[in-house]
């Protein structure tokens, strides 16, 4: 039972109980997690309690929620009450959140079984899951390769059938890129679509929670359950949540898809290019009309993103000081305690970003960097707004490079940052975006096709992604 | 060179971050590269462009984040104090603040 449909059908037909399905997943996790390191913490007690609850409801003939009995993994930057939540950092090594994130609470209210917390880059900062304080994650779809990041553990868990679906977070590409690297669909809704309450903050104007799943229909189902206004997150939108599942089979014939020339220049790996071109050709065969669009400020997106995201991170991570949670370093004075605790508790990428973020916000530099970055962000968002007057969706590669070997790219942070080029733009503009599997280079390295839509048009994005998948997009 | 060792030290102090000598030089060099790259934003004339602090949905205005100032019970204090590195409820205990 790998998909939501299969789980629900099995429970409804009494072929398997929720408890049996849950036990099955834990068995598979026990067999493979040592090798993959996708999970950091398992929540067996909570999972079985929920499974038993679902089984009792089924036995009593009561109606079951849309995710009843569905085993789901949660990225370790998302709060789960009473279950260790580390953000893959040493500074939160023993942190037990006193509350659930809204997204988690909504999944459980719909019947989902939370299996555990997944590995990721520390505080969601990274593109390969090599910045975790708890070890690397193996890519189940490409042995020896990184699963992508920062939500590498969640992507790997779903790709290895160790969860039916998983939650990740996306700030600059951290859901879409690992989805692409692991060969599974992965989506972020628009900024404000899913509540950030309980998401341990990295960059508050960019962070989003979103699903990985085995297919686009399941991505739609999980997103629908989580989406919607939350009084606890004032940045969550009051815009109504559409029935994403109902929208999936809407015809795509005649949909206008934009191909931005700035995304198809020289930086792309030729194998990626070949697969993405084939994917676009498939969309044309489905009746979509492609046209060239311009996103003239694309070249400035990485610089803009790394100013804004690190600035916000330096502020959000100021709270980790050893006072209220996490391990505390010994010191005679308060500020020495802060400095030692943080010096010992944060990994190198986190420190690098805190230093950069603090620098761009500091007196004398604020205007030149942070304010400038915010202005260029306006220009980037405006590029998209104009483009969406002409097209219904924008199609790009998810990543300019295919999954790379673990350890291959750890020496040059700037080079790693530059590979985020196709994903940071959608993040800055607040748009919804999905990555869908789009073939494999040499039958080995998964490639992803990214579909971006106008703000709050998740249904449109999902409809196109679903049609692409059903037409065999994964094997172009 | 855009960023000096002193710059990194100053910033590390602002961010309450203890860095070793090795870290200091490694980050200085890497940040130098990154700041050099970020400088390309100066190619753009943004004098008339408003800054975007956050993405707002069409239905949101900048003051959409306000609500009635009502006090609501928050029942997690005991749990939070129970998990703290050093607490004596209802206080978190920390080393003393020393006047500089």
Interface residues (C-beta under 8 A of the other chain):
Chain A: X94 X95 X96 X98 X99 X190 X191 X192 X204 X205 X231 X234 X235 X237 X238 X239 X297 X299 X300 X302 X303 X304 X306 X307 X314 X318 X321 X322 X323 X324 X325 X326 X327 X328 X331 X332 X333 X334 X335 X336 X337 X338 X339 X340 X342 X343 X344 X346 X348 X351 X352 X354 X355 X356 X358 X359 X362 X369 X371 X372 X373 X374 X375 X376 X377 X378 X379 X381 X413 X414 X417 X429 X430 X455 X456
Chain B: X3 X7 X8 X10 X11 X12 X14 X15 X16 X17 X18 X19 X23 X26 X27 X30 X31 X33 X34 X35 X37 X38 X39 X40 X41 X42 X43 X44 X46 X49 X50 X51 X52 X53 X54 X55 X57 X58 X59 X60 X64 X65 X66 X67 X76 X79 X80 X83 X84 X85 X86 X92 X94 X95 X96 X97 X98
